[in-house]
C-alpha cells in the first residue's frame, strides 16, 4: 500500500480510486463490526439469566463453566495467532468467526448442563482470539497512520452497538418469552457469520490479498524478511503484556468492584451501577471518536500512557474519598466523577497501547504477538474479580489507594518497557542493515 493511502481514505478528502477502495474497506469493517457487536450485546445481556431462570441451571454451575472458559481463553490467542501467521490471517480469522457463529447457534439450543458446559468452553476459547486477529487485519490492510484512528472508530461502533443489544436483551428477558430470548441468541450466532463474510470481502480486495489469504505461495528464502523472535522469548514484550493486563483492571473496577462497593458497602441504590455503566458507554463512544482525530495520541504514546495512568489512579483516589464520607449526595457525585476519570483513563490507555503494539510487533509474527498482548486482558478477567473483591473491597479507602498505586505503577512500567523494546528493535534493525 502506498504511503498515506489509507490515512487519506479515512479522512475522506481528495480521494482517488485507491483511496476510495480503502475507505470502502473501512466502511465494510465498521458495518460488520456493528452487526457483530449488536449480536454480542444481545447474548451478553441475556445468556446467563436465560440459562438460570428459563433453562433452570444452577447459578454456581453456570459461573463454574464461565470461569473454566475464561481460563481456557487465556491459552488460545497465541497458538491461534501462530496459525494465522503460518496459514493466512483471513483464513484463520474467518474460520474462528464461523466456529463462534456455529457455537452460539448450538449454545442457544442447549438444555442440559453438559451441553452448556461444552459450548461455553468452545465459545470462550474462541472469544479471546478474534479481537487480536482483527487488530492484525487492521495492521495488514491499513497504512500506519490510519490504524489507530480506525481502531478507535471500531471501538466506538462496538460500544454503541453492544449497548443497544444489551437493552434489547433486557426487554426480551422482561417479557418472559423463552422463544424470544432463544431467537436473540441465534441472532448473535448469525452476526458472527455476517462479520466473517465481511472479513472475507476485505481480504479479497486488499492490496496484498494473496499473503492475507495464505494461498501457499511463498517468496524464496533469500527474499523473506528475517523472522522476529518468538513472542515467548521476547521478555520485554511479555512484560508489556503483563503491564497491559494490570492496566486493564479498570474493566473489573467498573463492572465488578464498583457495583459491589456502591450497593453493599455504601448502601446506595441498586439502580446506580446501571446508570454509571450507561454514562461510561456513552462517554466511551464520544472519546473514541475524538481521540481518533488527535495526532498527538499516536506521536506521544509514552506520554499518553502516563496521562492515562494518572486518570486511572485519580479515579481510585476519588473513590477512596467517597468511601470515607457519609452524605449520600456527595458519594453519588464523587462516584460520577470517578467513572468519568476512569473512562478517560481507559480510553487513553487503549489508544496508546494499540499504537505501541503496532509499532513493536514484527510483521511476520503479527498474529502471534497480538494474541500474546491480548492475553494480559484475559489474565485480568480471571484474577481481577478475586483481587478486587477479596483485597481491595475489605480494605475500604486503603484498598482504593492500593489500587491507585497499582494502576499508576503499571502505566510507568508499560512506558519504560515500551521505550526499551523500541530502542532494542531499532538497534537490531541497524545491525541487520550494517551486515547486509
NUDREN-516304 format. One line per 2 residues: number of its first residue (from 1); their letters; for each residue x, y, z of C-alpha. Coordinates in pm, whole numbers, plus 32768, in hexadecimal, padded with zeros to 4 digits. Layout:
% residues N
NUM> a> X/Y/Z | ...
END
This chain:
% residues 436
1> xx> 8000/8000/8000 | 8089/8152/7FA3
3> xx> 80D7/8241/80C3 | 7FB2/8312/8133
5> xx> 7EAB/8257/806A | 7DE4/81D1/818D
7> xx> 7E11/830C/825A | 7D80/83DD/8141
9> xx> 7C6A/82E2/8112 | 7C00/82F6/827B
11> xx> 7C02/8470/826D | 7B2D/845C/8136
13> xx> 7BC7/8582/807E | 7C5F/8592/7F21
15> xx> 7C2F/841D/7EFF | 7CA7/8375/7DC4
17> xx> 7C45/8214/7D54 | 7D31/816C/7E4C
19> xx> 7CC0/8251/7F62 | 7B54/8203/7F1F
21> xx> 7BA0/808F/7F2C | 7C43/80B1/8082
23> xx> 7B24/8186/80FD | 7A30/807D/8085
25> xx> 7AF3/7F70/8141 | 7AE9/8043/827C
27> xx> 7971/806F/8253 | 7941/7EF9/8223
29> xx> 7A08/7EB0/835D | 7942/7FAC/842C
31> xx> 77F5/7F25/83AD | 7856/7DBC/83EE
33> xx> 78DB/7E18/8545 | 7799/7ECE/859C
35> xx> 76C1/7DA2/853E | 77A7/7CB8/85FD
37> xx> 77A7/7D93/8735 | 762F/7DBC/872B
39> xx> 7615/7C41/8733 | 7715/7C2A/884B
41> xx> 764A/7D23/8917 | 7514/7C4D/88E7
43> xx> 75CC/7B19/8962 | 768C/7BB9/8A82
45> xx> 7553/7C61/8B04 | 7480/7B26/8AFE
47> xx> 7553/79EA/8B04 | 75A0/79BA/8C76
49> xx> 7446/7A18/8CF3 | 73A7/7947/8BE1
51> xx> 745C/780B/8C48 | 7415/7848/8DB8
53> xx> 72AC/78C3/8DB2 | 7220/781A/8C79
55> xx> 72F0/76E0/8C41 | 7311/76A2/8DB7
57> xx> 7488/7674/8DE2 | 751F/76BE/8F39
59> xx> 75CB/7814/8F4F | 7705/7779/8FE5
61> xx> 771D/767E/8ECA | 76F7/7792/8DC7
63> xx> 780A/7868/8E5F | 78EB/7735/8E7D
65> xx> 78CE/76F8/8D08 | 7915/7866/8CBE
67> xx> 7A48/7865/8DA1 | 7ACE/772D/8CF8
69> xx> 7A91/77CE/8BA6 | 7B48/790A/8C12
71> xx> 7C7A/783D/8C76 | 7C73/7785/8B29
73> xx> 7C52/78D2/8A76 | 7DA3/793E/8B01
75> xx> 7E4F/781C/8A52 | 7DBF/783F/88F3
77> xx> 7E26/7994/885F | 7F9A/7948/882D
79> xx> 7F73/77F6/877A | 7E57/787E/86A5
81> xx> 7F30/79AB/8650 | 8045/78BF/85E2
83> xx> 7F4C/780A/8504 | 7EEC/7958/8467
85> xx> 805A/79AD/8427 | 8096/785C/8386
87> xx> 7F57/780D/82C6 | 7ECA/7966/827B
89> xx> 7E27/7A70/8352 | 7CDC/7A82/8298
91> xx> 7CB7/7908/828A | 7CE8/78DD/8402
93> xx> 7C1E/7A11/8461 | 7AF5/79A8/838D
95> xx> 7B11/7846/8413 | 7B0B/78C2/857C
97> xx> 79DB/799C/8539 | 791F/7881/848F
99> xx> 796C/7798/85B1 | 78EE/78A2/86A5
101> xx> 77B1/78D0/85DB | 7769/775C/85CA
103> xx> 77BE/773B/873C | 76C3/7848/87A0
105> xx> 75B4/77A7/86CA | 75F1/765F/8785
107> xx> 760E/7719/88D0 | 74B5/77B0/88A5
109> xx> 7416/7657/8892 | 74D7/75BA/89B6
111> xx> 73ED/7539/8AC4 | 74D5/7458/8B90
113> xx> 75FC/74BE/8C66 | 76FE/73E6/8BAC
115> xx> 7699/748B/8A64 | 76A1/75E4/8B02
117> xx> 77F8/75A1/8B9A | 7889/7520/8A52
119> xx> 7807/7641/8981 | 7875/7740/8A87
121> xx> 79D9/76BD/8A73 | 79C6/76BE/88F8
123> xx> 794E/7825/88E6 | 7A2D/78BB/89F1
125> xx> 7B61/7813/895E | 7B13/78B8/8810
127> xx> 7A9F/7A06/889D | 7BFC/7A73/8902
129> xx> 7C8D/7A26/87AA | 7BB9/7AFD/86C5
131> xx> 7C11/7C56/874E | 7D8C/7C2C/871D
133> xx> 7D44/7B9C/85C4 | 7C7D/7CD5/8575
135> xx> 7DA0/7DAC/85EA | 7E88/7CE2/850A
137> xx> 7D9E/7D19/83E4 | 7DA5/7E90/841F
139> xx> 7F1F/7E89/8431 | 7F38/7DC6/82EE
141> xx> 7E35/7E7E/821B | 7E53/7FE8/828A
143> xx> 7F7F/80CF/8284 | 802C/812D/83C9
145> xx> 7F92/8287/83EC | 7E2F/81FE/83D0
147> xx> 7E36/80CE/84B3 | 7DF8/816A/8606
149> xx> 7CF7/8260/8580 | 7C33/8143/84E5
151> xx> 7C59/8074/8621 | 7BBE/818B/86EF
153> xx> 7A98/8196/8601 | 7A73/801F/8618
155> xx> 7A63/8036/8793 | 7969/8153/8787
157> xx> 7887/8086/86A3 | 78B7/7F55/8781
159> xx> 7856/8011/88BC | 7720/80B1/8824
161> xx> 76A3/7F72/877D | 76EB/7E9C/88AE
163> xx> 7626/7F8C/898A | 74F8/7F7F/88A2
165> xx> 7508/7E02/889F | 7516/7DF0/8A1A
167> xx> 73E1/7ECE/8A39 | 731F/7DF6/8942
169> xx> 738B/7CBE/89FF | 730D/7D53/8B45
171> xx> 71B9/7D98/8AAA | 71AB/7C34/8A27
173> xx> 71F7/7BA5/8B7F | 70F2/7C86/8C1B
175> xx> 6FEE/7BFE/8B28 | 7020/7A9F/8BB3
177> xx> 701C/7A08/8A56 | 7115/78EC/8A3B
179> xx> 70ED/78D3/88C1 | 713C/7A45/889B
181> xx> 727E/7A25/8966 | 72E6/78F2/889B
183> xx> 72A9/79B9/875D | 738B/7AD0/87DD
185> xx> 74A0/79D9/8830 | 7484/7944/86D5
187> xx> 7492/7AA3/8642 | 75E1/7AC9/86F0
189> xx> 765A/798B/8645 | 75ED/7A16/84F5
191> xx> 76A4/7B5E/853E | 77F2/7AA4/854E
193> xx> 77AE/7A12/83F8 | 7767/7B6F/836F
195> xx> 78B3/7BEE/83F7 | 7964/7ABD/8366
197> xx> 78DB/7B10/820D | 7948/7C7B/8237
199> xx> 7AAB/7C12/8295 | 7AB5/7B2D/8166
201> xx> 7A52/7C4D/8081 | 7B55/7D36/811C
203> xx> 7C65/7C31/80F9 | 7C15/7BEA/7F8D
205> xx> 7C1E/7D5C/7F32 | 7D56/7DB3/7FF9
207> xx> 7E93/7E15/7F3A | 7F50/7CE8/7FC6
209> xx> 7E2A/7BF7/7FB2 | 7F00/7AC4/7F66
211> xx> 7FD1/7AE9/80A0 | 7E9E/7B2A/817A
213> xx> 7DEC/79FA/80EF | 7F15/7914/8121
215> xx> 7EF6/7877/7FCA | 8034/77B1/7FED
217> xx> 8112/788B/7F17 | 8257/78ED/7FBD
219> xx> 837E/79C0/7F64 | 84D5/791F/7F45
221> xx> 8596/790C/808A | 8682/7A20/801D
223> xx> 855E/7B0E/7FE9 | 84AC/7ACB/812F
225> xx> 84D6/7BC2/824E | 8597/7B43/8377
227> xx> 8495/7AB6/8469 | 8470/7B64/85B5
229> xx> 849F/7AAE/86FB | 8386/79C8/8775
231> xx> 82B4/7A91/8865 | 82F5/79A6/8989
233> xx> 8468/79FC/896D | 842F/7B72/895C
235> xx> 8440/7BCE/8ACC | 8401/7D40/8A9F
237> xx> 82CA/7CFE/89D5 | 824F/7C03/8AD7
239> xx> 8285/7D12/8BDC | 81AD/7DF8/8B0A
241> xx> 809F/7CEB/8B04 | 80A8/7CD6/8C7F
243> xx> 80A2/7E51/8CAA | 7F80/7E6A/8BB8
245> xx> 7EC7/7D60/8C7D | 7EF2/7E28/8DBD
247> xx> 7E7B/7F66/8D10 | 7D4E/7EA3/8C92
249> xx> 7CD9/7E7E/8DF9 | 7C02/7FAE/8DAC
251> xx> 7B0C/7EB9/8D0C | 7AE3/7DF8/8E50
253> xx> 7AD5/7F3B/8F19 | 79AD/7FB7/8E4D
255> xx> 78EE/7E71/8E1E | 7935/7DB4/8F62
257> xx> 79D0/7E8B/9073 | 7904/7FCA/9054
259> xx> 77AB/7F24/904F | 77FE/7E59/9188
261> xx> 7899/7F86/9232 | 777C/8072/91DD
263> xx> 7661/7F8B/9246 | 76F7/7EB0/9357
265> xx> 77F5/7F98/93FD | 775F/80F2/93C7
267> xx> 75F3/8083/93CB | 7594/814B/9296
269> xx> 747D/80F6/91A3 | 74A9/7FB6/90D4
271> xx> 7445/8084/8FA3 | 7580/815B/8FBE
273> xx> 7678/8060/8F29 | 75A2/8040/8DF1
275> xx> 758F/81BA/8DC9 | 7709/81D8/8DF4
277> xx> 7740/80C5/8CF2 | 7662/8185/8BFF
279> xx> 7733/82BE/8C43 | 7870/81F8/8C02
281> xx> 77EA/816A/8ABB | 7778/82B9/8A31
283> xx> 78B8/8368/8A95 | 7989/8252/89FC
285> xx> 78DF/827D/88AB | 7921/83F3/88AE
287> xx> 7A89/83D1/8927 | 7AE5/82CC/8823
289> xx> 7A65/83A9/870B | 7B21/84D5/8798
291> xx> 7C67/841E/87E6 | 7C6C/8385/868D
293> xx> 7C94/84E3/85FC | 7DAF/8551/86E0
295> xx> 7F08/8519/864C | 7FC1/854E/8795
297> xx> 7F35/8409/8821 | 7FF5/8352/870E
299> xx> 8137/841B/871F | 815C/8423/889C
301> xx> 80EA/82CC/8910 | 81D2/82D0/8A3F
303> xx> 8145/8418/8ABB | 7FE3/83A3/8A6F
305> xx> 801A/826F/8B44 | 808E/833F/8C6B
307> xx> 7F60/8425/8C49 | 7E85/82F0/8C37
309> xx> 7F1D/8262/8D75 | 7EE9/83B0/8E23
311> xx> 7D75/83B1/8DC9 | 7D46/8248/8E39
313> xx> 7DF9/8288/8F82 | 7D33/83C9/8FB7
315> xx> 7BED/8308/8F8C | 7C58/821B/90A3
317> xx> 7CB9/8340/9182 | 7B62/83DD/9150
319> xx> 7AC0/8292/91B5 | 7B9C/8288/92EB
321> xx> 7B19/83E0/934D | 79B1/8377/9309
323> xx> 79E3/8241/93E0 | 7A30/831E/950A
325> xx> 78F9/83F9/94E7 | 779E/83BF/9575
327> xx> 76C9/84B0/94A5 | 762A/83EA/938A
329> xx> 7615/8516/92A1 | 778C/8554/92B7
331> xx> 77D2/83E1/9289 | 7703/83D7/914C
333> xx> 77A7/8512/90C3 | 7904/8489/9103
335> xx> 78A7/833B/9068 | 7839/83ED/8F2B
337> xx> 7984/84A9/8F26 | 7A41/8364/8F5E
339> xx> 7994/82BC/8E38 | 79E6/83E4/8D57
341> xx> 7B55/83D7/8DBE | 7B5D/825D/8D97
343> xx> 7AC3/8270/8C3B | 7BB6/837C/8BC3
345> xx> 7CDE/82B8/8C4E | 7C69/8172/8BB4
347> xx> 7C39/8205/8A5B | 7D8A/82B6/8A5F
349> xx> 7E2F/8173/8ACF | 7D91/80AA/89B7
351> xx> 7DF5/81A3/88A9 | 7F5D/81AF/8926
353> xx> 7F6C/8035/894F | 7EEA/7FF9/87EE
355> xx> 7FED/80E1/8758 | 8105/804A/8828
357> xx> 80B5/7EE4/87CB | 809A/7F3E/8659
359> xx> 81F0/7FE2/866E | 8299/7EBE/8720
361> xx> 81FC/7D93/8674 | 82D2/7CE3/856A
363> xx> 81F5/7CD9/8432 | 8244/7B6B/83EE
365> xx> 81D5/7B0F/8550 | 80BA/7C07/8573
367> xx> 7FAE/7B09/85CB | 8086/7A64/86D4
369> xx> 80E8/7BAF/8779 | 7F87/7C3E/876C
371> xx> 7F04/7B02/880E | 8005/7B15/8925
373> xx> 7FBE/7C85/8964 | 7E4C/7C48/8990
375> xx> 7E91/7B27/8A7A | 7EDB/7C28/8B89
377> xx> 7D70/7C94/8B86 | 7D06/7B28/8B9B
379> xx> 7DDB/7AF2/8CD0 | 7D40/7C29/8D6A
381> xx> 7BE3/7BA2/8D2F | 7C3D/7A6B/8DF8
383> xx> 7CFB/7B03/8F1E | 7C60/7C5F/8F1D
385> xx> 7B13/7C0A/8FC5 | 7BC3/7B4B/90DC
387> xx> 7CC6/7C5E/910E | 7BC5/7D73/9124
389> xx> 7AC6/7CB2/91F0 | 7BB3/7C08/92E5
391> xx> 7CBF/7D14/9308 | 7C4B/7E6E/929E
393> xx> 7AE4/7E69/931D | 7B2D/7DF0/9485
395> xx> 7C3C/7EF9/94B3 | 7B4F/801D/9475
397> xx> 7C00/8166/941B | 7D55/80BE/9443
399> xx> 7CEE/7FC0/933B | 7C9F/80D5/9244
401> xx> 7DF2/8175/928E | 7E9D/8026/924F
403> xx> 7DE6/8006/9105 | 7E49/8169/90A2
405> xx> 7FB7/8116/90DE | 7F99/7FD1/9018
407> xx> 7EFF/807B/8EE8 | 7FF1/81A1/8EF0
409> xx> 811A/80B7/8F16 | 80A2/7FDF/8DF4
411> xx> 8091/8113/8D13 | 81F6/8176/8D6F
413> xx> 8271/8013/8D37 | 81C0/7FFD/8BE6
415> xx> 8262/813F/8B70 | 83BE/80D0/8BDC
417> xx> 839E/7F78/8B3F | 8316/8007/89FA
419> xx> 8434/8101/89E4 | 8534/7FF0/8A24
421> xx> 8494/7F06/8928 | 848F/8015/881D
423> xx> 85FE/8068/885C | 865C/7EF8/8848
425> xx> 8598/7EC7/8708 | 863A/7FF7/8666
427> xx> 8795/7F79/86C5 | 874D/7E20/8632
429> xx> 86CC/7EBB/84EE | 8802/7F92/84CD
431> xx> 88DF/7E66/8512 | 8832/7D96/8409
433> xx> 8851/7EB4/8312 | 89C5/7ED5/8356
435> xx> 89F8/7D5F/831F | 892E/7D54/81E0
END
